[in-house]
Amino acid sequence: MPELSGERKAPIRIGSWWFHPELNRLRDGNSVIHLEPKAALVLQRLVERAGEPVTRQELLDTVWQDVVVSDDALTQVIIKLRKALGDSSRDPSYIQTIPKRGYCLLADVDAGTGSADAFIEQPKQDQPGTNPYLMPVVVTLVILSAAVILGYQFVYAPSLDDRGLDPVEVVVAEDATLTIMPFEAISGNAREQRFARGMHADLITDLAGLPDLAIINPSVSNAVPIAARYQVYGNVQQSGGLIGVHIRLVDTASQRQLWSQRYERALDDIFQVQRSISRDVVDQLAIQVSTADLERLASRYTPNLLAYEDFLKGQAELLLRDRDANSRARRWYRQAIEHDPNFARAYAGLALSYAADFRNHWAQDGGKALQKAQEMAQTGAQIDQDIAEVHWVLGYVTAQHRQHEVALIHLRRALEVDQSYADAYALIGGINTYLGRPELSIDQLRTALRLNQNAGYLYYLLLGRAYYFMGRYEQALINLRESLARNPTNLETHIYLLATAFAQQDTDTVDWEIEEIRMIEPGFKVNTWLETYPMTDERQRKELEDILIRVES
């Protein structure tokens, strides 16, 4: 296996191609192809590990160092490399996709001998009456024309159900990245809005665990461009006993609609509508789905409409993050479980409401609340092992118990179910900092940010916290200020802004943050706050205690 370096001048043979890494160039006997710099770097990494799997994370970390990009950046590079090499994702001779892991270079690789100049192409003499640049264009046009005609005949045959829709166009999946935009409620009544939020969340949960598909959450503010290759849009209209849902699949780069379908059913059939949407989107993306995944798509989290509506009400209350709303959320989750005792996600929500009581000192007996959270989380995970959310909740609650290594096991299980579950990466990063390993947090949190472009304050807080304990105070400030911009009253953000200012001997900011903490939490007591704080590294806890004691003075 060749070792590549910046000093190597000889090209590398990859199958029937010669690769000039220093020139970003591929060459065979008939053509020369110039690669984009990132594509050349990815190919170089695959060549160095020829015959071995190279993870997507490793490629992202080595080729896009210090830059947060979406997973789709790598996917697009792989597509371009396959096109350059004349390779196929379905029957590869050069680059093989390894589901949920990465890529492997299959072709034989040998180091070249001699200098790169010896392999640089010489101009060919044109044949009389021919244009060497025109012929490939003519051939390409002929092939494309034939493909369009055949594709139309075999892919699109209008039926009674899809007349009036745009021609159906099958999208060939290549580690597809998908953003599912928030569904729109047409009339805007409260019940319709709940259905729109619920169907949007359920579609994400349905599709997230499929191989070769990554779900990337969009930026709500539109400040960050959509990074996914495809987008799904939906609108929901509920009237009386009927529900209608319109779904569109759009190519992100061109904003061209690839597929559209409307579903209209009795409201009691809402779960059948959800099943149909999930299966149809998978079909349009041409993703190869196992029998087990098909069975999972066919099942629902609850067959009971009343339980589903109560669960959605609980989810809405839980997001408000205050004591009264948390109590209301718990009532809705309990009511959902009364309607359906096997509703795993309702148990997970109930667990989070008890964990919030413990963490925020809302319960008279915090230990009892945390124990209840653990019981509810374990119940949800026992009911349904195929929902990443329930494993995440179990990991979160276990972390509140400070059983961090056990929590990491639950979070890894969540990622086995859903490889693009951003919250799992973020919590793994947070736990590593709790354990005194902040340097291991950064990559996990960067991955979470790539997958969730709508990251709230928490991701930035976790990054700022990790950088603080690494002694990288400028990076800590950048991320803590991002957290503050998203949630100006978050106590923990102000605590780490205080700690960072203290480390930088910025006395004005120290005084300011002390007053901010006192305003947010009147009567703040450091021992009370640390009592439920999951930090287990004693050095870090002592460092925080020594700084926070000033707030009490």
C-alpha positions as CSV (number, residue, x, y, z in Angstrom):
1,M,0.0,0.0,0.0
2,P,1.6,3.3,-1.1
3,E,2.4,6.1,1.4
4,L,1.5,9.4,0.0
5,S,3.3,12.6,1.0
6,G,3.7,16.1,-0.4
7,E,7.2,15.1,-1.6
8,R,6.1,12.3,-3.9
9,K,6.4,13.2,-7.6
10,A,5.6,9.8,-9.2
11,P,1.9,9.1,-9.8
12,I,-0.1,6.3,-8.2
13,R,-1.8,3.7,-10.3
14,I,-5.5,3.1,-9.2
15,G,-7.0,0.3,-11.3
16,S,-6.7,1.6,-14.9
17,W,-6.0,5.2,-13.8
18,W,-2.9,7.1,-12.9
19,F,-3.4,9.5,-10.0
20,H,-1.2,12.6,-9.6
21,P,-2.0,13.8,-6.1
22,E,0.2,16.9,-6.3
23,L,-1.5,17.9,-9.5
24,N,-5.1,17.0,-8.5
25,R,-5.3,14.9,-11.7
26,L,-6.4,11.6,-13.0
27,R,-5.2,10.1,-16.3
28,D,-5.7,7.0,-18.3
29,G,-4.8,6.1,-21.9
30,N,-7.5,8.3,-23.4
31,S,-8.3,11.2,-21.1
32,V,-7.1,13.5,-18.4
33,I,-9.5,14.6,-15.6
34,H,-8.8,17.5,-13.2
35,L,-10.2,17.0,-9.7
36,E,-11.3,19.6,-7.3
37,P,-8.8,20.0,-4.4
38,K,-11.1,18.4,-1.9
39,A,-11.9,15.5,-4.2
40,A,-8.2,14.9,-4.7
41,L,-7.6,14.9,-0.9
42,V,-10.4,12.4,-0.3
43,L,-9.1,10.1,-3.0
44,Q,-5.6,10.4,-1.5
45,R,-6.9,9.4,1.8
46,L,-8.7,6.4,0.3
47,V,-5.6,5.4,-1.6
48,E,-3.5,5.5,1.6
49,R,-5.9,3.0,3.1
50,A,-6.7,1.0,0.0
51,G,-8.7,-2.1,0.8
52,E,-9.6,-0.8,4.3
53,P,-12.8,1.0,5.4
54,V,-12.3,4.8,6.0
55,T,-15.0,6.3,8.1
56,R,-16.9,9.4,7.0
57,Q,-15.9,11.1,10.2
58,E,-12.2,10.5,9.5
59,L,-12.6,11.9,5.9
60,L,-14.4,14.9,7.2
61,D,-11.8,15.6,9.9
62,T,-8.8,15.2,7.6
63,V,-10.1,16.9,4.5
64,W,-12.2,19.7,6.1
65,Q,-10.0,20.5,9.1
66,D,-11.3,23.3,11.4
67,V,-14.3,23.8,9.1
68,V,-17.8,22.6,10.1
69,V,-19.5,21.3,6.9
70,S,-22.5,19.1,6.4
71,D,-22.1,15.4,5.6
72,D,-23.4,16.2,2.2
73,A,-20.1,17.9,1.3
74,L,-18.4,14.5,1.5
75,T,-21.2,12.8,-0.3
76,Q,-20.9,15.2,-3.3
77,V,-17.2,14.6,-3.5
78,I,-17.7,10.8,-3.6
79,I,-20.2,11.3,-6.4
80,K,-17.8,13.4,-8.4
81,L,-15.0,10.9,-7.8
82,R,-17.2,8.0,-9.0
83,K,-18.1,10.0,-12.0
84,A,-14.5,10.7,-12.8
85,L,-13.5,7.1,-12.4
86,G,-16.4,5.8,-14.3
87,D,-17.6,3.9,-11.3
88,S,-21.1,2.9,-10.1
89,S,-22.4,3.0,-6.5
90,R,-24.6,0.0,-7.1
91,D,-21.8,-2.2,-8.6
92,P,-18.6,-0.5,-7.6
93,S,-15.2,-1.3,-9.0
94,Y,-13.4,1.6,-7.3
95,I,-15.2,3.1,-4.3
96,Q,-17.6,1.0,-2.2
97,T,-20.0,2.5,0.3
98,I,-20.0,0.7,3.6
99,P,-23.4,1.5,5.2
100,K,-23.3,3.5,8.5
101,R,-19.5,3.5,8.3
102,G,-17.8,5.1,5.3
103,Y,-16.0,4.1,2.1
104,C,-13.4,1.6,0.9
105,L,-11.2,1.8,-2.2
106,L,-11.6,-1.6,-3.9
107,A,-9.2,-1.1,-6.9
108,D,-5.6,-2.3,-6.9
109,V,-3.2,0.4,-6.0
110,D,0.5,0.6,-7.0
111,A,3.1,3.4,-6.6
112,G,4.3,4.7,-9.9
113,T,8.0,4.9,-10.9
114,G,9.7,7.9,-12.4
115,S,8.6,11.5,-12.1
116,A,5.1,12.9,-12.6
117,D,6.3,14.8,-15.7
118,A,6.8,11.5,-17.5
119,F,3.1,10.8,-17.3
120,I,1.7,14.2,-18.3
121,E,-0.2,13.9,-21.5
122,Q,1.1,15.1,-24.8
123,P,-1.2,16.9,-27.2
124,K,-2.7,14.6,-29.8
125,Q,-2.8,15.5,-33.5
126,D,-6.3,16.2,-34.7
127,Q,-7.7,14.0,-37.5
128,P,-8.6,16.0,-40.6
129,G,-12.2,17.1,-40.6
130,T,-12.9,16.3,-36.9
131,N,-13.1,18.3,-33.8
132,P,-11.7,16.3,-30.8
133,Y,-13.8,18.4,-28.4
134,L,-17.1,18.1,-30.3
135,M,-17.3,14.3,-30.5
136,P,-17.7,13.6,-26.8
137,V,-20.4,16.3,-26.6
138,V,-22.3,14.7,-29.5
139,V,-22.0,11.3,-27.9
140,T,-23.1,12.6,-24.5
141,L,-26.1,14.3,-26.0
142,V,-27.2,11.1,-27.8
143,I,-26.9,9.1,-24.6
144,L,-28.7,11.7,-22.6
145,S,-31.5,11.9,-25.1
146,A,-31.9,8.1,-25.1
147,A,-31.9,8.0,-21.3
148,V,-34.5,10.7,-21.0
149,I,-36.8,8.9,-23.5
150,L,-36.3,5.5,-21.8
151,G,-36.5,7.0,-18.4
152,Y,-39.9,8.6,-19.1
153,Q,-41.3,5.4,-20.6
154,F,-40.2,3.2,-17.7
155,V,-40.3,5.5,-14.7
156,Y,-43.4,7.6,-15.3
157,A,-46.6,6.1,-16.3
158,P,-49.5,8.3,-15.1
159,S,-52.2,6.6,-13.1
160,L,-55.6,7.6,-11.9
161,D,-54.0,8.5,-8.5
162,D,-51.3,10.9,-9.7
163,R,-52.8,12.7,-12.7
164,G,-52.0,16.4,-12.6
165,L,-48.8,15.9,-10.6
166,D,-45.3,16.5,-11.9
167,P,-43.7,13.5,-13.6
168,V,-42.3,11.2,-11.0
169,E,-38.6,11.1,-11.1
170,V,-36.7,8.5,-9.2
171,V,-33.7,10.0,-7.3
172,V,-30.7,7.6,-7.1
173,A,-29.5,7.6,-3.6
174,E,-25.8,8.0,-2.8
175,D,-25.6,8.4,0.9
176,A,-28.5,10.8,0.5
177,T,-28.8,13.7,2.9
178,L,-32.3,14.9,3.6
179,T,-33.8,17.9,5.3
180,I,-37.4,17.6,6.4
181,M,-38.8,21.1,6.6
182,P,-41.4,22.0,9.3
183,F,-44.8,21.1,8.1
184,E,-47.3,23.9,7.5
185,A,-50.7,23.9,9.1
186,I,-53.0,25.4,6.4
187,S,-55.9,26.8,8.5
188,G,-53.7,27.3,11.6
189,N,-56.1,26.0,14.3
190,A,-54.4,24.5,17.3
191,R,-55.3,20.9,16.6
192,E,-54.1,21.1,13.0
193,Q,-50.8,22.7,14.2
194,R,-50.3,19.8,16.6
195,F,-50.8,17.3,13.8
196,A,-48.4,19.2,11.6
197,R,-45.7,19.2,14.3
198,G,-46.3,15.6,15.1
199,M,-46.3,14.3,11.6
200,H,-43.1,16.2,10.9
201,A,-41.3,14.8,13.9
202,D,-42.6,11.3,13.2
203,L,-41.3,11.4,9.6
204,I,-37.9,12.4,10.9
205,T,-38.0,9.5,13.4
206,D,-39.1,7.0,10.8
207,L,-36.4,7.8,8.3
208,A,-33.5,8.6,10.6
209,G,-32.4,5.1,11.2
210,L,-32.2,4.0,7.5
211,P,-28.8,3.1,6.1
212,D,-27.2,5.6,3.6
213,L,-29.6,8.3,4.7
214,A,-28.7,11.2,7.0
215,I,-31.3,13.7,8.3
216,I,-30.0,17.3,8.6
217,N,-32.1,19.7,10.6
218,P,-32.4,23.2,8.9
219,S,-31.7,26.6,10.4
220,V,-35.0,28.1,11.3
221,S,-33.7,31.6,10.8
222,N,-32.4,30.7,7.3
223,A,-29.1,32.2,8.3
224,V,-27.3,29.0,7.3
225,P,-28.1,27.6,3.8
226,I,-29.7,24.2,3.6
227,A,-26.8,21.7,3.5
228,A,-28.8,18.5,2.6
229,R,-29.0,17.2,-0.9
230,Y,-32.8,16.9,-0.8
231,Q,-35.6,18.7,1.0
232,V,-39.1,17.5,2.0
233,Y,-41.9,20.0,2.4
234,G,-45.4,19.2,3.7
235,N,-48.6,20.9,4.6
236,V,-51.4,19.5,6.7
237,Q,-55.1,20.4,6.6
238,Q,-57.5,18.9,9.1
239,S,-61.2,19.6,8.9
240,G,-63.8,17.7,10.9
241,G,-63.2,14.0,10.5
242,L,-60.8,14.4,7.5
243,I,-57.1,15.0,7.2
244,G,-55.2,16.0,4.0
245,V,-51.4,16.1,3.7
246,H,-49.4,17.3,0.7
247,I,-45.8,16.2,0.4
248,R,-43.1,17.5,-2.0
249,L,-39.5,16.3,-2.6
250,V,-37.2,19.0,-3.9
251,D,-33.6,19.1,-5.1
252,T,-31.8,21.6,-2.9
253,A,-29.3,22.9,-5.4
254,S,-31.8,23.6,-8.3
255,Q,-34.9,23.9,-6.1
256,R,-36.6,21.7,-8.7
257,Q,-39.5,19.6,-7.6
258,L,-38.8,15.9,-8.0
259,W,-42.0,14.4,-6.7
260,S,-45.3,15.4,-5.2
261,Q,-48.2,13.5,-3.7
262,R,-51.4,14.4,-1.8
263,Y,-52.9,12.1,0.8
264,E,-56.5,12.4,1.9
265,R,-58.0,10.1,4.5
266,A,-60.4,9.9,7.4
267,L,-58.8,11.3,10.6
268,D,-58.9,7.9,12.1
269,D,-56.6,6.7,9.3
270,I,-53.9,9.3,10.2
271,F,-51.4,6.6,11.0
272,Q,-51.9,4.9,7.7
273,V,-51.2,8.3,6.1
274,Q,-47.9,8.6,8.0
275,R,-46.9,5.1,7.0
276,S,-47.6,5.9,3.3
277,I,-45.6,9.1,3.5
278,S,-42.6,7.3,5.0
279,R,-42.7,4.5,2.5
280,D,-43.2,6.8,-0.5
281,V,-40.3,9.1,0.4
282,V,-38.1,6.1,0.8
283,D,-39.2,4.8,-2.7
284,Q,-38.5,8.1,-4.3
285,L,-35.0,8.3,-2.8
286,A,-34.3,4.7,-4.1
287,I,-32.9,3.7,-0.8
288,Q,-32.3,0.0,-0.3
289,V,-34.2,-0.9,2.9
290,S,-33.9,-4.2,4.8
291,T,-37.0,-6.2,5.7
292,A,-36.6,-5.2,9.4
293,D,-36.6,-1.5,8.4
294,L,-39.6,-2.0,6.3
295,E,-41.4,-3.6,9.2
296,R,-40.4,-0.7,11.4
297,L,-41.7,1.8,8.9
298,A,-45.0,-0.1,8.8
299,S,-45.4,0.1,12.6
300,R,-46.5,3.1,14.5
301,Y,-45.5,4.4,17.9
302,T,-49.2,4.1,19.0
303,P,-52.3,3.0,17.2
304,N,-54.5,5.2,19.4
305,L,-55.4,8.6,18.1
306,L,-56.3,10.0,21.5
307,A,-53.0,8.9,23.0
308,Y,-51.2,10.5,20.0
309,E,-52.9,13.8,20.5
310,D,-52.2,13.9,24.3
311,F,-48.6,13.0,23.6
312,L,-48.3,16.0,21.1
313,K,-49.8,18.3,23.8
314,G,-47.2,17.1,26.3
315,Q,-44.4,17.7,23.8
316,A,-45.5,21.3,23.3
317,E,-45.6,22.0,27.0
318,L,-42.2,20.3,27.7
319,L,-40.5,22.7,25.2
320,L,-41.6,25.7,27.3
321,R,-39.1,24.7,30.1
322,D,-40.8,26.2,33.1
323,R,-42.2,24.6,36.2
324,D,-45.9,25.0,35.5
325,A,-45.6,23.9,31.8
326,N,-43.5,20.9,33.0
327,S,-46.3,19.8,35.3
328,R,-48.9,20.2,32.5
329,A,-46.6,18.1,30.2
330,R,-46.5,15.3,32.7
331,R,-50.3,15.2,33.0
332,W,-50.6,14.9,29.2
333,Y,-48.0,12.1,29.0
334,R,-49.8,10.2,31.8
335,Q,-53.1,10.6,29.9
336,A,-51.5,9.3,26.7
337,I,-50.3,6.3,28.6
338,E,-53.7,5.6,30.0
339,H,-55.0,5.5,26.4
340,D,-52.1,3.3,25.3
341,P,-50.0,1.6,28.0
342,N,-47.4,0.5,25.4
343,F,-46.6,4.0,24.1
344,A,-42.8,4.1,24.4
345,R,-42.3,7.8,23.5
346,A,-44.9,8.9,26.1
347,Y,-42.9,7.1,28.8
348,A,-39.7,8.9,27.4
349,G,-41.5,12.3,27.7
350,L,-42.7,11.5,31.2
351,A,-39.1,10.6,32.1
352,L,-37.8,14.0,30.9
353,S,-40.5,15.8,32.9
354,Y,-39.3,14.1,36.1
355,A,-35.6,14.7,35.2
356,A,-36.5,18.4,34.8
357,D,-38.0,18.5,38.3
358,F,-34.7,17.1,39.7
359,R,-32.3,19.3,37.7
360,N,-34.2,22.5,38.3
361,H,-35.0,21.8,42.0
362,W,-38.8,21.9,41.2
363,A,-39.5,18.8,43.3
364,Q,-39.6,18.6,47.1
365,D,-37.8,15.3,46.9
366,G,-35.3,15.5,44.0
367,G,-33.9,12.1,44.5
368,K,-37.4,10.5,44.2
369,A,-38.1,12.5,41.0
370,L,-34.8,11.3,39.5
371,Q,-35.6,7.7,40.4
372,K,-39.0,8.1,38.8
373,A,-37.3,9.5,35.7
374,Q,-35.1,6.4,35.5
375,E,-38.0,4.0,35.8
376,M,-40.0,5.7,33.1
377,A,-37.0,5.9,30.7
378,Q,-36.3,2.2,31.3
379,T,-39.9,1.3,30.6
380,G,-39.9,3.2,27.3
381,A,-36.7,1.5,26.2
382,Q,-38.1,-2.0,27.1
383,I,-41.3,-1.4,25.1
384,D,-39.5,-0.3,21.9
385,Q,-35.8,-0.9,21.2
386,D,-36.0,0.7,17.7
387,I,-36.6,4.3,18.6
388,A,-33.4,6.3,19.1
389,E,-35.2,8.9,21.2
390,V,-36.0,6.4,24.0
391,H,-32.3,5.4,24.2
392,W,-31.3,9.0,24.3
393,V,-33.7,9.8,27.2
394,L,-32.3,6.8,29.1
395,G,-28.8,8.1,28.5
396,Y,-29.8,11.6,29.6
397,V,-31.4,10.4,32.8
398,T,-28.5,8.0,33.6
399,A,-26.1,11.0,33.2
400,Q,-28.1,12.9,35.8
401,H,-27.4,9.9,38.1
402,R,-23.7,10.6,37.3
403,Q,-23.4,7.1,35.8
404,H,-21.7,8.5,32.8
405,E,-20.1,5.4,31.3
406,V,-23.4,3.6,31.4
407,A,-25.1,6.7,29.8
408,L,-22.6,6.5,27.0
409,I,-23.6,2.9,26.3
410,H,-27.3,4.0,25.9
411,L,-26.2,6.9,23.6
412,R,-24.2,4.6,21.4
413,R,-27.3,2.4,21.1
414,A,-29.3,5.5,20.1
415,L,-26.7,6.1,17.3
416,E,-26.9,2.5,16.2
417,V,-30.6,3.0,15.6
418,D,-30.2,6.5,14.1
419,Q,-26.8,7.4,12.8
420,S,-27.7,11.0,12.3
421,Y,-29.2,11.7,15.7
422,A,-27.5,15.0,16.5
423,D,-28.7,15.2,20.2
424,A,-26.9,11.9,20.9
425,Y,-23.6,13.2,19.6
426,A,-24.1,16.4,21.6
427,L,-24.8,14.6,24.8
428,I,-21.8,12.3,24.4
429,G,-19.7,15.5,24.0
430,G,-21.3,16.9,27.1
431,I,-20.6,13.8,29.2
432,N,-17.0,13.7,28.1
433,T,-16.6,17.1,29.6
434,Y,-18.3,16.0,32.8
435,L,-15.8,13.2,33.0
436,G,-12.8,15.6,32.7
437,R,-12.2,14.8,29.0
438,P,-13.2,18.0,27.3
439,E,-10.7,17.4,24.5
440,L,-12.9,14.5,23.4
441,S,-16.0,16.6,23.3
442,I,-15.1,18.9,20.4
443,D,-15.5,16.4,17.5
444,Q,-18.7,15.0,18.9
445,L,-20.2,18.5,19.2
446,R,-19.0,19.5,15.7
447,T,-20.7,16.5,14.3
448,A,-23.9,17.5,16.2
449,L,-23.7,21.0,14.7
450,R,-23.2,19.6,11.2
451,L,-26.3,17.4,11.5
452,N,-28.5,20.0,13.2
453,Q,-28.2,23.4,11.6
454,N,-31.0,24.6,13.9
455,A,-28.8,24.0,16.9
456,G,-30.2,25.8,20.0
457,Y,-28.2,27.4,22.8
458,L,-27.3,24.1,24.3
459,Y,-24.9,22.9,21.6
460,Y,-22.9,26.1,21.8
461,L,-23.0,26.0,25.6
462,L,-21.5,22.6,25.6
463,L,-18.8,23.7,23.1
464,G,-18.0,26.8,25.2
465,R,-17.8,24.6,28.3
466,A,-15.4,22.2,26.7
467,Y,-13.2,24.9,25.4
468,Y,-13.2,26.6,28.8
469,F,-11.9,23.5,30.6
470,M,-9.3,23.1,27.8
471,G,-8.0,26.6,28.6
472,R,-9.0,27.9,25.1
473,Y,-10.8,30.9,26.4
474,E,-11.3,32.8,23.1
475,Q,-13.0,29.8,21.5
476,A,-15.0,29.4,24.7
477,L,-16.2,33.0,24.5
478,I,-17.2,32.7,20.9
479,N,-19.5,29.7,21.6
480,L,-20.8,31.0,24.9
481,R,-21.9,34.3,23.2
482,E,-23.7,32.2,20.6
483,S,-25.4,30.4,23.4
484,L,-26.3,33.6,25.1
485,A,-27.8,35.0,21.8
486,R,-30.1,32.1,21.6
487,N,-31.1,32.0,25.3
488,P,-30.1,35.2,27.3
489,T,-31.4,33.9,30.6
490,N,-29.7,30.5,30.7
491,L,-28.0,30.2,34.1
492,E,-25.3,27.8,33.1
493,T,-24.2,30.0,30.1
494,H,-23.7,32.9,32.5
495,I,-21.8,30.7,34.9
496,Y,-19.3,29.8,32.2
497,L,-19.1,33.4,31.0
498,L,-18.2,34.3,34.5
499,A,-15.6,31.5,34.7
500,T,-14.0,32.6,31.4
501,A,-13.9,36.2,32.4
502,F,-12.3,35.3,35.7
503,A,-9.6,33.2,33.8
504,Q,-8.9,36.2,31.6
505,Q,-8.7,38.5,34.6
506,D,-11.5,40.6,33.0
507,T,-12.8,42.2,36.2
508,D,-15.5,44.3,34.6
509,T,-17.1,41.3,33.0
510,V,-16.7,39.3,36.2
511,D,-18.7,41.9,38.1
512,W,-21.3,42.0,35.3
513,E,-21.8,38.3,35.2
514,I,-22.1,38.0,39.0
515,E,-25.0,40.5,38.8
516,E,-26.6,38.6,35.9
517,I,-26.5,35.3,37.8
518,R,-28.0,37.0,40.9
519,M,-30.8,38.4,38.8
520,I,-31.6,35.1,37.1
521,E,-31.3,33.0,40.3
522,P,-32.0,35.2,43.4
523,G,-30.4,33.7,46.4
524,F,-28.0,31.6,44.3
525,K,-26.1,29.0,46.4
526,V,-23.2,27.3,44.8
527,N,-23.6,24.1,46.8
528,T,-27.2,23.8,45.9
529,W,-26.4,24.3,42.2
530,L,-23.6,21.8,42.2
531,E,-25.8,19.3,44.1
532,T,-27.6,18.4,40.9
533,Y,-24.9,19.3,38.4
534,P,-23.6,16.0,36.7
535,M,-19.9,17.0,36.7
536,T,-17.9,14.2,38.2
537,D,-14.3,15.4,37.6
538,E,-13.3,16.7,41.0
539,R,-10.7,19.2,39.7
540,Q,-13.3,20.9,37.5
541,R,-15.9,20.9,40.2
542,K,-13.5,22.5,42.6
543,E,-12.5,25.1,40.0
544,L,-16.2,26.1,39.5
545,E,-16.9,26.1,43.2
546,D,-13.9,28.5,43.9
547,I,-15.2,30.9,41.2
548,L,-18.9,30.7,42.0
549,I,-18.4,31.4,45.7
550,R,-18.1,35.0,44.7
551,V,-21.7,35.1,43.6
552,E,-22.8,34.4,47.2
553,S,-20.6,37.2,48.7
